[in-house]
Amino acid sequence: MKADEYKKLCNQPNAFSTHDLQFTERILRDENSVVALHLAEVLQKSPIPKPEKHKGDTFTDYFLIALPESDAEIIIDVFTDLEADAVEKDGTTTLSAGFYAEMADKWMNYLANLNS
């Protein structure tokens, strides 16, 4: 695979990094074990094949996912709740709130593209 083709695939709304999937799966273990199991199954599949000269190990892998709309909605709800809980009492955002918002945005983008 050529580098530009790989980059294009990894920038699709249904492409998630190993880190994003592992983190989401870990968070969902307590909230919704069924969705966490679906994410764990994705991580057992083959990632997007890297270009020949790509430098990086398994932590730089990206996966194309095909989760149902209902799973994405649950994930978004969990991250938006975590974001709200991480905001200071005076409404000031925190690094954690920003991170959870970023994760929610990734999943909202995925969901929006499922419906288009």
C-alpha positions in Angstrom: 0.0 0.0 0.0 1.2 3.5 -0.8 1.6 6.1 1.9 -1.0 8.5 0.5 -3.6 5.6 0.3 -2.8 4.6 3.9 -3.2 8.2 5.1 -6.5 8.5 3.3 -7.8 5.3 4.9 -6.6 6.3 8.4 -8.4 9.7 8.1 -11.8 8.1 7.4 -14.4 8.6 10.1 -14.5 4.8 10.6 -10.8 4.5 11.2 -9.7 4.5 14.9 -6.2 4.2 16.4 -5.2 1.3 18.6 -5.0 3.8 21.5 -8.5 5.2 20.9 -10.1 1.8 20.7 -8.2 0.4 23.8 -9.1 3.5 25.8 -12.7 3.4 24.8 -12.9 -0.4 25.5 -11.4 0.2 29.0 -13.9 2.9 29.8 -16.8 0.9 28.6 -15.9 -2.2 30.6 -17.7 -0.7 33.6 -20.4 1.1 31.7 -21.4 -1.4 29.1 -19.7 -4.7 28.9 -21.4 -5.7 25.6 -20.0 -2.7 23.7 -16.6 -3.2 25.4 -16.7 -6.7 24.0 -17.4 -5.5 20.5 -14.4 -3.1 20.8 -12.2 -5.9 22.1 -13.2 -8.0 19.0 -12.3 -5.2 16.7 -8.8 -5.0 18.3 -8.4 -8.8 17.5 -8.8 -8.2 13.8 -6.1 -7.1 11.4 -5.4 -3.4 11.2 -5.1 -1.4 8.1 -1.9 -2.6 6.3 0.9 -0.1 6.7 3.0 1.1 3.8 6.3 -0.7 3.4 8.4 2.2 4.8 6.1 3.0 7.7 7.8 3.4 11.0 5.8 2.3 13.9 4.7 -0.7 15.9 1.3 -2.1 16.8 0.6 1.0 18.9 0.5 3.0 15.7 -2.1 0.7 14.0 -5.4 1.9 12.8 -8.5 -0.2 12.4 -11.5 0.2 10.1 -14.6 -0.4 12.3 -18.2 -1.3 11.6 -20.0 -0.9 14.9 -23.8 -0.5 14.9 -25.3 2.9 15.5 -26.6 1.8 18.9 -23.0 1.0 20.1 -21.8 4.4 18.9 -24.6 6.2 20.7 -23.7 4.4 24.0 -20.0 5.4 23.6 -20.9 9.0 22.9 -23.2 9.1 25.9 -20.4 7.7 28.2 -17.8 10.2 27.0 -20.1 13.2 27.2 -21.1 12.2 30.7 -17.4 11.9 31.6 -16.7 15.3 30.0 -19.5 16.9 32.1 -18.2 15.3 35.3 -14.7 16.5 34.6 -15.6 20.2 34.3 -14.9 22.3 37.4 -17.9 23.4 39.5 -17.5 27.0 38.2 -17.7 25.7 34.6 -14.0 25.8 33.8 -12.9 23.1 31.6 -10.1 20.7 32.5 -7.6 18.7 30.5 -9.7 15.6 31.3 -12.9 17.3 30.1 -11.1 18.3 26.9 -9.9 14.8 26.3 -13.3 13.2 26.9 -14.8 15.8 24.5 -12.3 14.9 21.9 -13.2 11.3 22.2 -16.9 12.0 22.1 -16.3 14.1 18.9 -14.5 11.2 17.2 -17.4 8.9 17.9 -20.0 11.6 16.9 -18.1 11.9 13.6 -18.3 8.1 13.1 -22.0 8.1 13.9 -22.7 11.1 11.6 -21.1 9.2 8.8 -23.0 6.1 9.4 -26.2 8.0 8.8 -25.0 9.8 5.6 
